[in-house]
Amino acid sequence: MFEKTLLLNDSLRKQLKNPLGILVVGTFDKCNDHLKSTIAKKPPSLILVGDTVSRNALQAGIYPDVIIIDNKEMRHNSPSAATLGDRKQFGLLNTPGSINAAAWTVIDQSIKVGNSSVIVDGEEDLLVLVVIAVAPVGSLVVYGQPKEGIVLVNVTLAKKKEVVDLLGRMDTTSTSV
């Protein structure tokens, strides 16, 4: 969708600290119980972004279609986010504070393949925007909100438009939508 690497700017950094969806506050158990009841509605895809949310969901018996991790939690090395097992693995280089142009293809492929993991060399935080932009309508995207809980984003056409508008406000030398 975007041809160049996108860079986070200060105005968006502040805005993106706010949840993009429903914030579920509480313990890992409380968050995962809420997630289990939400996925009972069978979204077309369940995509988890982040090491902590992925590890905790898998330990709770929640099996997402896609996991996107960087093997870091709160900027510190973390134990493997999950036993990746027989998942198809994709690699992606993505420096902190950016969205690498290759992210669009890698994330789109991982969603189409399903039962996959994207292992990011760098930082995965901003990739939630790419996930929302490319995931099928009706999908559920889940990411962690540090020191609070998890955020559940129902992918709708309106949410996709909101995210594409945010992406369009990121810094870059040349983009096309």
C-alpha positions, -999 to 999 in steps of 0.1 A, spaced: 0 0 0 28 24 9 60 22 -12 85 38 12 94 33 48 71 54 71 85 72 101 67 81 132 66 119 140 60 135 174 24 145 168 14 109 159 35 95 187 13 112 212 -19 102 194 -10 66 191 -6 62 228 -44 61 229 -60 27 222 -72 21 186 -100 -1 199 -116 -14 231 -92 -13 261 -96 -43 284 -79 -34 317 -68 -61 342 -48 -92 349 -37 -115 321 -65 -139 331 -92 -112 330 -79 -100 296 -78 -135 282 -112 -144 295 -126 -113 277 -107 -122 246 -121 -158 247 -156 -145 249 -149 -121 220 -135 -147 197 -164 -170 203 -181 -150 176 -155 -165 152 -138 -136 135 -123 -144 100 -88 -138 114 -74 -134 149 -41 -115 148 -20 -108 179 7 -81 179 32 -82 207 52 -107 227 33 -105 260 -2 -106 246 9 -135 223 25 -156 250 -3 -151 275 -30 -159 249 -13 -191 238 -8 -201 274 -46 -195 279 -54 -219 250 -61 -191 225 -48 -200 190 -45 -170 167 -41 -171 130 -11 -147 131 13 -137 158 37 -107 153 65 -105 178 100 -90 182 112 -111 212 112 -80 234 89 -68 261 90 -32 273 122 -28 252 140 -56 270 148 -91 256 121 -115 265 118 -153 265 103 -166 233 68 -152 231 54 -186 224 61 -221 213 57 -214 176 54 -251 168 44 -258 132 35 -222 123 48 -208 91 74 -182 100 81 -150 83 109 -126 91 108 -88 88 133 -61 95 115 -31 110 135 -4 129 119 13 159 96 42 152 90 31 116 70 9 92 93 -8 67 78 -8 32 82 -46 31 58 -49 61 28 -47 38 37 -78 18 50 -98 47 19 -92 69 -5 -97 40 11 -130 32 11 -141 68 -26 -134 71 -34 -153 38 -13 -183 49 -28 -184 84 -12 -203 113 18 -181 110 42 -160 129 61 -128 119 93 -125 138 105 -89 137 141 -78 139 136 -44 154 102 -33 167 67 -45 160 46 -18 178 36 3 147 29 -28 126 -5 -30 143 -15 -2 118 -5 -23 89 -24 -53 103 -56 -33 106 -52 -19 71 -47 -53 54 -67 -77 76 -101 -89 63 -131 -69 75 -145 -86 106 -111 -97 118 -100 -91 154 -66 -75 161 -52 -76 196 -22 -58 210 -10 -49 245 -14 -16 262 16 -14 285 8 -16 322 -29 -16 316 -42 -46 296 -50 -54 260 -67 -36 231 -92 -53 209 -97 -38 175 -126 -50 153 -115 -44 117 -142 -24 99 -141 -3 68 -143 28 91 -113 15 112 -93 8 80 -100 43 68 -89 58 102 -57 38 101 -49 47 65 -54 84 74 -29 80 103 -4 62 81 -8 91 56 3 115 83 36 97 89 68 111 76 84 98 44 100 111 13 75 95 -12 44 75 -6 15 63 -27 -17 48 -15 
